[in-house]
Amino acid sequence: MKITKREWKENLVYLVLWLIMFMAPILTTYVRSVTGPHQSFQWHEVMGVWKLYAIYLLIFVIHNYLLAPILIYRNKKALYFTSITLMLVAFILYQCHSGPMGFAEGPRGPHNPMMHDKEMAFGGPDMDERRMHGEEDGRMDIIDFEHGSDTLAMDPHAGMHHPPFNGRHKPEGVPPLRMGIDDVFSIIVFLLMLGMNLGIKLYFKMDEDAKEMKELEKRSLEQQLAYLKYQINPHFFMNTLNNIHALVDIDPEKAKETILILSKIMRHVLYEGDKSLIPVQRETEFLNNYIHLMKIRYTDKVNITMEQPDHMPEADIPPLLLITFVENAFKHGVSYQKESFIHIKISTDDNRLKFFCRNSKQTITAGSLEKEQGGVGLANITKRLNLLYGDNYTLDFEETPETYEVLLLLPLAPHPKS
C-alpha cells in the first residue's frame, strides 16, 4: 500500500513523540546517577518504566491503526465508541488485577520507585531501621525496610498491630479488583493519549481535506473561466464566412484580406484565450480585427468608430474580456431601417484600463431571442469579472430609450520583464 505524504508527516510526529517518551527515563536516571551521592545508573529502573510505556504503546497502535480510522475515514461512531469502551474495560481489569502500573512486588524491588524515594529521603538503604515519631499520640512505628513483612508496628495505646508499608499492600477484606489512585491516574493517561492521537489525526485529515477543497475550487474556477471566455457568438463566424463567399466573385482581393483577418481572430481565440493574462496591445488588435470584419456586413448607415492610444502600456489583462461588450453593441445597436452608431473608446490612466462603449438601440420585441442571449452574455461577463477581480473593478450601465452605454474600469497587471 502506497503511503501518502500526509501519512508520512503524521507517522513522523508519532515517532518523535514516542522517542521522547522512551528517552526521558534514560536521561532522568543518568542525571540522578551523576548528581546524586553514591548513585549509579540503574538499567533495571529504566526497563521498569519502559515496561509501563510498552503497554501504552500497544494501546496507541491499536487505536491509531484500527479504531481511529473507523471514526475518521468511515464515520462509524457507534462502532468506534463501542470499541473504545471495550478496550477501556479491558485496561481497567488489567490494572486492577496487576496492581498500580509501575510498582513491583517487593518493598525494595527494582521497579518500585515509591520505596526508592523513601530510602533516598531517610538516608539510603544502609540503615537497618527507620523510626518515625508521631508527636500527637506518642506512637512510635518501627519499619524494617530490610526484612519487610517480618517487622510489625505496634500502637501502645490501641493495642493494635499495623502491617508494614510494602508498596503493594491492600488491607484485608478489600476486594482484589478495588481501584486505587494510581489506577485512576493510569485511566486518565489512557484517555488523554487516545484524545491526543485523535486530535493529531483529525488535524492532518482536515489539512488534507482543505488542500483537496482548494484544488477542487481551483479546477472549478478554471472551468468557469474557460466557459466564460469563449462567448464569441458562433453566428459571427458563420456570417463572416458567408460574406467571404460573396466577396470571392465580387472582390477576390478583399475576400483574401477578410480570410486573413478571420484567421487572426481564430488564432487569438485558440492560442491566447487559454492564457490567464495577455498584453493589452494584443487584445485591442483583436477588437480591431473583429470590428473590421463586422464593417463588411453593414452599409455606411452604421457609423462605427474605435479610439485608442497609439502606444498601449506594457501591461496585461485577461483575454477575451472586452469582446462581449462589442458583440452586444453590434447585436443590439445596429438597425437596417435607420441610421445607427457604435462608438468605442479605450484609454489607460494610473495603471487602469478604461473601456467605454456607446451605441444606438434598435427596436426589440419583448421576449426576443437576441435580447435574451445578450442578457446571458452580460451576466456571464459579470461573473467572470467577479471571479477575476472581486470588488476591484467598476462596471456601469446607462440606458436611455435611444442609446446604451457601458463603462468598465479595470486594474492593469504589470507585464513581466523578459
Secondary structure by P-SEA (a helix, b strand, c coil): ccccaaaaaaaaaaaaaaaaaaaaaaaaaaaaaaccccccccaaaaaaaaaaaaaaaaaaaaaacccccccccccaaaaaaaaaaaaaaaaaaaaaaaccccccccccccccaaaaaaaaaaccccccbbbbbbccccbbbbbcccccccbbbbcccccbbbbcccccccccccccccccaaaaaaaaaaaaaaaaaaaaaaaaaaaaaaaaaaaaaaaaaaaaaaaaaacccaaaaaaaaaaaaaaccccaaaaaaaaaaaaaaaaaaccccccccccaaaaaaaaaaaaaaaaaaccccbbbbbbbbccccccccccccaaaaaaaaaacccccccccbbbbbbbccccbbbbbbbbbbcccccccaaaaaaaaaaaaaaaaaaacccccbbbbbbbcccbbbbbbbbbbcccccc
